[in-house]
């Protein structure tokens, strides 16, 4: 087994790109293990709709990253109190075998006094609380199994960040199963830092003899290319979401407005506006302007700035209309 040291990197886009690079481009037969810590982020599963998984206003106001990962499963929250691990192996014969990768983590936690155990298909629990969620992905004859370890995470922020905004959304996306979660630090026999936890886990996995794989300049260039092409792109993080319908209704001084959208591949496919508002122009005209636009605040605003929104609603600002479309 080899260890790739990413202890100085806290950008989730780079850490996920490192994982993907090791999966796709590094043809080492030996298993590779990563332990990484990310800046505050919501990491959503490959098949999820971000609108169903986050509170966009809270995430934006608190500078929380939104990044989509390759693997499936539910949304997870990362911050500097969360230690993530990933095992990358040659072949995909252990796909769906979470126990193989999680059991060594469980054993190491038990040595630290944490009453950890495998729970269900892919989770780790301790004292009735979920402390780790896991997911897997296979590609090009290799696979990874990765998971979170809630060590000293801000659980209040976690719950606020992954609590969806109050909009009626119907979607085929996989929705997260929210379990009661807890922090490992509260369960330790002896207190330690998250860096010390990483060291303890590495010592357990390598039996005190850690062997490292050093990323080369070529590796780092390819990692940046992956980050730019995927994890830093709106198309992947948001636009990759499955087709979904959204309905929001608000009452304003100009009257009630009911907006119903169909979004597919990150673009507005259909928009219908209902209500008792009175405007000089037909709402259908506004609907046609927005159909085809990327479902993104910047792009929708650019369209709205080319027209006079008051013609359709009376006195209604662009910012308020964007909030109605859940694009605040």
N, C-alpha and C positions, 0 to 999 in steps of 0.2 A: 504494500500500500504506500502511496505517496501523498504528501500534504502540500497544497498550494496555499501559501501564506498571503492572505488579503487583509491583514489586520489594520492596515493604514487606509483602506478604501471603505467609504461609507455611502457611496453613491449607488442606489439600487439599480440604476441602469447599467453601470459598469459591472457590478457584481453578477447580475443576471447574464450579461454578455460574456463574462469570464466562464460561467457555467456552460453556456451554449458553445463557446469556442472549444472548451475541453471535451465536450460531447462530440462535436462535429469534426473538428480539425486536428485533434491530438490523438495519435494512434498508439498510445501506450497501452499495453495489455494489462498492466497492474491497475488495480482500483485506485481512484484518486478521491481524496476527501477535502472538502472545503468547510471552513467555519467563517462566517462573515456577519457583520453588523451593518445595518442600513440606517440612514437618516430617516426621520418620520415619514412613513409611506403606507399606502394601502396597495397591496399586491393582489391583483385579481386573477382568477383562473382564466385559462385560455378561452373558455366558452361563455364567459359571463358578460352581462351588460353592466357597465360601470354605474349607470343611473340607478340600478337596483341595489347596488352594493355600498354606495357612499352617500354622505350628506355633502353635496358639492360646495355649498356655501361655507360649511365648517372647514372642509378640506382646504379650500382656497384661502380662507381667512387665517388659517394656522400654518400655511406653508407646507402642507403635507403632499408628498409626491403621489401620483397615481401611475402605476406601472402594471402592465399585463405580463404574465409569465407564460412560458411554453406549456407547462403542465395544466391539467384540469383541476377540478376541485373548487373550493370556496375562497372567498376573500379573507385575507389575513392582514393584520396590522403589524408593522415593524417600527421600532425606534431603537435608541441606543441601549435600551434595557432588554432587547430581544436578540438572542444568538441563533443564527440560522446555520444549518448544516446541510451538506449535500454529498452523496456518494455517487461517483461516476464510474461505471464499469463497462467492460467490453462484453458485447452480446446483450440480448434482452431476455435471457431465460428466467431472470428473477423479477420480471415485470409483474406487478400485483403481489409480490412477496414482500410486504412491508416489514414483516417480522425479522427477516434477515438483516435489514439495515437498522431497524429501531431497537432490536434487542441489545446490541452492544451499548447503545446510548442509555437504555434503561438500566443495564447492569452498572454502568459508570455512575449514574445518578444514585443508585442504591448504595454504592460505596460511600457516597457523600451524605448519606442519611435521609435521602428523599425516597419516600415509599412509592416509587414509580412502577407503573405496570402498563402493558399494552391493553388498549381498549378498543373494541370493535375492529374494523378493518385496518385503520391507519393512524389512530390517535394514541397519544400517551397521556395517561391520567395519573394524578397523585392525590391521595386523600380526597377523592371525589371531585377533583377539579381538573379540567383540561389544561395541560401545560405544553402540549405539542400537537400540531396538525401536520399532516404529511401528504405529499403528492408525488407522482412519477411521470416520466416521459421517456419515450424511446424513439431513436432516429439514427439512420445510417449504421445499423448494427450495434449501437451502443445505447445505454440508458442512464438516467440518473434518478435517484430517489432522494428527495429533499424535504426538509421540515423546519419548523420553528421551535424554539425553546424560549418560552416566556420566563425570563429571569427576574427582571425588575421593571417591567413594562408599565407605562402609564395607562392603567386599565380604564380610567375615566375617559381619556382621550381616545383609546381604542374603541370604546362603545359609542362615542359621539361620531367618530370618523366613519365607521361602517354602518351607521344607522341611516337608512335611505331617507331622502327628503319626502315630505308628505305629498306625493302625487300618486294618482291611480295609474299603475303601470301593469300591462299585460305582456308577457314575453315568454319565449321558449328557452331563455337563458337558464342555466343552472343557478339556483339561488343558494346562498350560503346557509348552512345549518349553524345557528349561533348557540354555542354551548356555554355553560358557566365556566369561566376560565380563572386561573390563579397563577401566581408568580412562584417560581422555584425558590427564590431567595428566602421567602417566608418559611420554607419547608426544610432548609438545610440544617444539618447538625451543627456546623460551625459556619459563621458568616464568611463570605468571600466576595470578591468583585467578579464582574462578568469576564474580565480577562483571565482571572484565576480559574473560572469555570472552564473556559476554553482550554487552558493548559491541562487541567485535570482530565478533560475528555480526551485530549490528544495523548496524554500519558497512558490512559486506559486502552485506547485503540492501538497504540504503537508499542505498548509495554515498555514505555520509557525511552524508546529509541526512535524518535521522529525522523523520518526521511523526507526531505523536501524536493519538490519539482519547482525550479525557478523559471518564472515566465521570461521569455526572451523578448528582444525588441520586436521581432516578427510577431510573436504571440500578442504583444500589446497593441501593435498596429491592427491586427485582425480583430481584436476585442473592441477597439474604437470603431471599426467599420461596422461590426455587429450592433453596437450601441446606437450608432447613427441610423443604421438601416432599419432597426426594429424598436429598441427600447426608448429612444428619444423621439419617436415619431407619433404624431397624433393618429395616423392611420392604423397603427398597431394598438396603441393603448386605449383608444376610444372607438375609432372607426371600424375596428375588427369585430365589434359587438354584433351579436345575432340580431336579426330582424325583430323589432318590437313596436308596440303601440303605446302611446302615452296620451292621457287625458287629464287636463287641469281646468279648474273652474274658479274664477275669482269675481267678486263684485267690486266695481270701482264707482266713483262718482258719475261716470258716463254710462253706467249700467253693468249688467252681468255679461261676462265673456267666457265662453266655453271653447277651449282649444283642443282639437283632437289631431294627433300626428301619427304617421306611420314612418318609421325610420328604418332604412335598410343599408347595410354597409357604410354606416356613418352619414348618409345623406337623407334629406327629407324627401320621401316618395309621395306622400299625400298629406294635405293639411286642410282641415275644415274648421271654420269659425262660426259659432252659434252664439246667440244671446239677444238681449233686448236693447243693445246699444243702437244708436242712430248715427249714421255717417252719410256724407255726401256721395261717396263712391261705393260700389258693390264690394263686399268682403271677398268674393270670388276672385277679384282682380288681385288683391293682396296675396291670396292663397297661391295663385299662379306664379307670382314673383318669387315666392319662397321655395316652391317645389323644385327639387334638384340641388338646392344649396346644401353645403355640408352642415350637419347639425353641430355647429360649433359657434360659440358666442361671437367670435371675431367675424366670421363669414356672414352670419345672419345680420349682424349689425351693419356690415358694409352694404348689404342689400337694402336694409331699411333706411339707410342714410341717403339713398338715391330717390326716395319717394317721400311724400308728405303723409305721415301716419295719421295725422288729424283728419285727413279726408275720409278715413274709414271708420274712425271711432269717436271723433271729436277730440277732446283734450286728453290724450294718452301718450306718455313719453315712450321713447324707445327702450329705456331701461326697464320700465314697468312691463312693457310687452315682452321683453326678453325673460323677465322673471316668470311671466305667465307660461312661457315655453320651457321653463326649467333650465334656462341658460344664464342665470344670474352669476 
